[in-house]
Amino acid sequence: MMPRPCLLSLLNAVVLVLLSSASPICGDDLSEYFQVDGPLAGTLKSDRPLPLYDADPQHLWNRMYSAFYIRPRALPASSEQPATTRFEGGDVIEFLAWGKTEYWSGMDVFGKVNPLLDEFLQRGAETSSIDPLKRAVFQHDLWAVYDHLIDQNIKRTADRATRARRVVLCGKLAKCIQRLALPATAVAELPDTYTLAIQSGAFAASHEFEAERNYLPPGLLTQPEEWVEVDFHQPNLHEDISDRFVTLHAQSLQGRSYYRIFYRFPQGRRQVIDYLKSLNETGIDWKQAAYDGFVRLRKDAPPIPVGTEVVLLQLMMTVNDQLRPVPTKIVESFQFRVFRNIDGSSEPPTNTGVGVNVLDYRLKRHLLFERQRSGGLEREPEGMPQYRVAVDGLKGTAPDWGFADNSVLFQQCVDCHMSRRNDRLGVASIPSIIHSGGFDSGAQMGVVHPLTSAESGLTGQRVAKFKSRHESFRRLLEHLGE
């Protein structure tokens, strides 16, 4: 039998050989691709490909990704600066396409991306990476493009020639999506990136109401007595209205992502349960809600306690090799709010200035693919302009570049959730608590209820079912002859 020291030496040598023979990893520093100073600080210098899926920027996957996820934006001259072009996007989770966007349907884009799709299909480029994590994420990137283009055709926007171009691109995108699909066993083995983020040690385990801390709650998925997952699903209601239990965020993304919502009150789970019961009994005018088709809280609704914490966790869906939508545990975004007051005042100080600290983390491929550092999550900058895509709404009415043009993260939070003028303070600033949106947006009226640990996976399964019946997914299957 080999002595233990010799065995350990042999194992170490094998590990070194495997590491040295592995394909190069993507770099963790993309700073050379971004503007550092001036009015364009934080934007990309150009639309050249980023080294995300491979260390070589000219790798086909990188070229395809950059063609779809980097957009030029021409800005006219102003009193502050001359006419200029910004390059937006990059390593982001948003595909920069709103309901009124025409950019992706134009001839220029078609001439650029159509040859790339041909190259992928002709070369069998799905085999360029055997990493199941990269395959799942790249498939998801292309899926967003497909859904946008096919949605435009479903709505019959633009002329016949434009719709015909979309059909060509959608047919090729569908084949790429199919070729990147993983078997069910591989999907099940995709990493739990939130757990990886906690284990990385890159995040503080408590926030102490200090907004500058990079905080992730370590017990979010493991301590149901502290962090209470909530949902609207009522299993005994008729299946025909099951889509009303899919969150508005998930519906806005046509089911490519699913969302889990968590509340934490200072006194734990019992306090959350009692509060939701009280809100349901005394905080809503149900008769008026029935007339309006929209739940509104009474002005005297019971207040949430100071210290209330809310988490919106966005996770990725994928399409497996049986062409079924399947939930994964890959986190796309983590949005956190904690209330230091419930009246929207500036004291105690918060990073929003209205009594609430906000943290927002997004998936970054260059972190996720480099040994899954920090679970792939990076905090969003607080003062940089951002574009909201997921909140375009179910009707897709937003103009190109969205309604909240160039607004920063905190302004977007305040615009959506808080307003003294409209009394959207405290509990009224938490739309998820009453599934707001109204019947016309597909919302089921009611107050959320706590989930048990055994029910934690139901949200993803329900969104998978929603997506499988969505018109966009039926069209994808048609393109594949299914």
N, C-alpha and C positions, 0 to 999 in steps of 0.2 A: 504493500500500500504506500502511496506517495506521502512523504512527511508533510504536515500541515503548512509549514513555511514555504516549501517548494510549490504546493498547490496554490497558495495565495499569489506567489510570484507569477505562476503560469496564468492565473485568471487576470491579474493586472496587465500582463503582456497582451492577452487576447483583447481586453478592453481597449488598450492603446492602439492596437492594430485596427480594430473596428472603427474607432474614432478617426484615425488618420486616413482610412480608406473611404469614409463616408463622403457624400457629395457636399460641397461647400454650403454653409448655412447663409441665410440672408443677414446682411449687416443690421446692427441695432441702432445705427446712427444715420439718419436721413438728412441731417442738417445741411449738407452741401446742396441739396435740392431746393432749399427754401430761401426766400428773401429774409434778410436779417434786419435791415434798417429801412427807414422811410415809410411812405404811405402804403407800400405793398408788403410790409413786414408780416411774416407768417404765411404768405401765399407762396405757391410754387414758382420757381424761376422760369419754367417752361413746361411743355407737355411731354418731355422725354420720359421714357419708361422708368419706373422705380424698381429697385432690386428687392421685390417682395416675395415672389414665389420661387425665385432662384437668385443666387448671387450675381448672375449675369443679367444686367438690365435688358439685354436683347433676347433673352429667353422668350419663346412665343407666348407663354402664359403672362409674362410681365408686359409684353407689348399689347396683348389683348386687354388686360386689365386696365392699363393706362389709357387705351383708346376709349374705354367706356367710363372710367372713373376720374378722368381729368378733363375739365372743360374750360375753354377760354371764355372770358367775359369782357367785352369791350365797354369801357366806361367813357362817357363823353367828357369833354373839358369842363371844368368848373372854375370858380374864382380861387379855389385852393390848389388845383393841380391841372396839368394839361391832360388831354385825352390819353388814356392808357389801357392796357389789357392786363387783366388779372387771370392767373391760372388757378382755378379752384378745384378742390377735391384731393385726390391722392390716396393715402392710406386711411380711408373713411368707410363707415358702414352705410352711408347714404348714396344711392344712385341719384344724381342731381337731375331729376326729371319730375316736373309738376304736371298737373292735369292740363294746363294750357301751353305746355312746352312743345315747340315745334322743332327744336334743334336736332333731336335724335331721328327725326323722320326726313331730314333734308338730304339732298344729293351729295353734299360734301362729306357728311358722316357716312353715308352709304358707301361712297367710293373708298373710304378709309377702312371701315370695319368688315365689309363683305369679303375682301381678299384674306383678311386674317382668319375669318371663320372657315373659308375654303382651305387655307393652309392647315388649320387644326384638323379638319375632317380628312383631308387627303394624306396627311402625315401620320394619322392616328396619334395625335399629340396628347391624348388622354394618358398615354403611357409615359409621358415626360416626367411624371412624378408618381412614385408608388406610395407616397405618404398619404394615408387616408384622410388625415386632418386637412392637408392642403387641397385634396380633391373635393372634400365636402365644402370648404369655404369658397373655392373657385367656382364650383357648381352654383352655390348660392349667389355669387356675384353675377353670373350670367343669367340666373333665374330672374333677378330683378329687372334686367334689361328686357327679357322676353315678356314679362308681365306688363311692363309699361307699353311696349309696342303693340302687343295683342289687345290691350285695353283700348288703345286709340282706335284700333280697327273695329273692335266690338261696338264702340261709340260712333263709328263711321265718320271720324274726323278727317278733314282734308279731302283732296280729290282722288280719283281712281288710281292715278299713277303713283301717288304717295302711298296709298294703301297697298298697292302691289309691291312696292319696295319693302314695306313692313312684312308682308307675307314671305318674301324671300328670306329676309333676315330671321324671322321667327322660325321658319322651317329649319334653318341651319343651327340656330340657337337651341332648338328642341333636341336636335341630334347630339349636340355637344353636352347638354344636360344629361341625356341618357347615357352617353359614354362615360361620363364622370361618376355615375351612380355607383354607390357601394352596396354590397350585400348586407342583409340585416345584421349579421354577426359583426361586421366591421362598423356599422352605425352604432351598435350597442357599445362598442369598445372605444368610441370617440371620447376624448377626455372631458371630465367635469371641470371646466375651467374656473368656476368660482372657487371650488375647493383648492385648486392649484394656486389661485391668487392668494388665498388665506395662508396656505402653507409656504408661500414664497417669502413671507416676512417683510414684504414691501409695503404693507399697509398697517396703520395703527389699529389696535384692537378696541379703542374707545375714542370718542371724539371730544369729550369734555367741553362741548359747545365751542370749540375752537375751529373755525372754518378753514384755517390754513393746514390743518392736519389731513393727510391722505388716509382717510378712514374707510375701512370695510368691516361691517359687523361679522365677527367670526361665527356667531351662532345663528346666522340668518336661516340656514337650511337644516340646522341640527338641533335647535332649541325652541320647539313649538310653544313651550310655556312662556317664552320671552318674546319671540317673534311669531306673530299670528298671521298665517296666510289666509287671505279672504277671497271669496268668489261669489258669483251670482247664480251659479248653476243649481237648478232645482230638478233632480233626476226624475221626479214623478210627473213632470209636465210633458205635454205632447211633443214628440220628436220634431214636428213641423216647425216649431219655433226655437229649436236648439241653437240656431245661429244668433239669436238674441243674447246668448250667454258668452259670446266671443267678444273680448274687449274691443273698444273702438280703435285702439292703436293697432291691434292685430288685423282688424277688418280693413283699416286704411292701407296696410301693407299687403292686403289680399292673402293673408295667411302664411306668408313666408317667414314670419317670426311669431312667437307666442310670448305672452307676458304673464308674469307672476307678481302678485301684489301682496305686500306685507305691511302690517302695522305693529308698532311697539308702543305701549303706554307705560308710564313710570311704574305702575303697580302690576304689570304683567298681564297674562292672558285673561284672567278673570275680569279685570277692569275693561279690557277690550270687548269681551262678550257682553258684559252688563251695559256698556255704553251703546253698542249697536242695538241692543234690545230697546233701550230707552229712546234712541233716535227713531227707531221704527214706530214706536208707540206714540210719541209725542212731538216729534220733530218735523213731520211732513203732513201737509194737507192732502190726503189721499183722494178726496173728492175732486179737488181742483186738478190734481195730477191726472185723474181719469179723463177730465175734459180736455186738458192740454196735450196729453200724450207725452208729458215731460215732467219729471219730478223736480220740484223746487223745495228747498228747505224753508221752514218757517223762520222768521226773524228771531223768534225766541227758542229756536232749537237748542237742545242741551249742548254746552260748549265742550270741545275736546280739552283735555288737560294740557297745560304747558309742559313741554318736554316730549310731546307726541312725535314719533318718528314714522316716516312713510318711505317705503322702497318700491320702486317699479323696476323689475328685472326683466330685460328683454333677452330671449334665447332664440337660437337659430333652428329653423326647420331644414330638412334635407329631403331629397327624393332618392329612394333606394332603387336597387336594380329590378325590383318588381313594379317600378313606377308608382310607388305609393308615397305620399308625404309622411315624414316621420320626424318627431321632435328629437332634438339633441340636447346635450347639456353644455353647449358652447354659448357663453354669454356674449351678447353683442353690445349691451349697454346696461349700466347700473345707475339709476337716478335716485338720489336720496334727499330728503328734506327733514329737518328737525325744527320744531317751533319753540322759539325762546319767548314769544308772547303770542297772543291770539287776536290782538287788535290792530296789527299792522304798523305799530309805532316803531320808531328808530332805536328805541332802548328796550332791552340790552342790545348792544351793537351786533349786527349780523352782516354776512357778506352780500345780502340783498338790500339791506337797509330797511326792510319791512317786517322784521321780526322772525325771519326764517333763514337758516343756513341751508345752502344748496350745494350738493356735490354731484358731479356727473362724470362717469367714466365710460370710455368707449373701447371697443375692440380695435387693436392695432395689429395688423398681420406681421409686421416686422418684429414685434415682441412675441406673438403667439408662436411663430415658426422658429424662433431662436430659442430652442429648449423650453418653450412655453413660459417664458419669463413673466412674472407677475400675473400669470393667468391670461396674458395678452391684453390686460387692461391698462389704460393710461387716462389720467384725469384730463378733462377738457379745460382749455384755458378760459379764464373768467372774463377777460376783457376783449377777446377777439370776436370779430363778426362771425356769425354762424347762419347756416341755412337750414330751415326746418322743412323736412320732406314728409316725415311720417304723419304730421298733423295737417297735411293738405286737405284731409277730409275725404269722406266716402264718395263725394260727388266729383272730386277732382277739379275744383273750380279755381285753384290758385294759378296766378300767372307765372311765367318763367322767372325763376329765382325766388319765388314765394312772396307771401304778403309781408312778412316781417323782414324787409330788405335790410341787410347789414346790421341787424340788431345783435347785441351781445347776449350771452347765455342768460344772465340774470334778468335782463329786460324781457326776454322771451318767457321766462318763468312767471314773472309778474304779470305780463300781458295775458297769459293763458289762465293763470290760477288765482291771482289776487287783484282786488280793486276796491278801494274804499268807496269809490263812487257807486259801485254796484253791490256793495256789502258782501263782496266775496272775500271774507276773512275767516280765519279759524277753520271750522269744519266745512264751511262753504267753499273753501279753497282746495278741497280734496275731492275732485270730481269722481274718483273711483268709488267713493263710499256710497254713491247712489246711482252709479252707472249712467251718468248724465249723457245726453245726446239725443234722447227722444226716440220714439218709434220710427220716425222717418230716417234715422241714422242706424237703425237696427238694434237699439238698446232695449234691454228688458228692464222695465221699471221695478225698482225695489231697492232695498238696503242690502249690502253685502252681508255674508255670514261667514263665520270662521270655518276653516277646513281642519280636518284631522290629519295626522301624519300619513295615514293610509290613502288619503285623497289627493296628495300632493302632485301626483302625475296626471291627474284628470284634465288639467288645463291644456297641456300639450296635446293630449289625445283628442280633445274636442276641437282644437284648432286644426289638427291634421285632418279630421273628418270634414270640417268646414272647407278646407282647401281642396280636398278631393272632390267636392261637389261644386266648387267655384267655376264659373264660366271660363276663367283664364286657364284653369287646369284641364278642363275638358278640351279646350282648343289645343293645348300642348299634346294631349293624347292623340288628337286627330292628326296633328302634324307627324306623329310617329306611327300612324296607321294602327293604333290600338283600338 
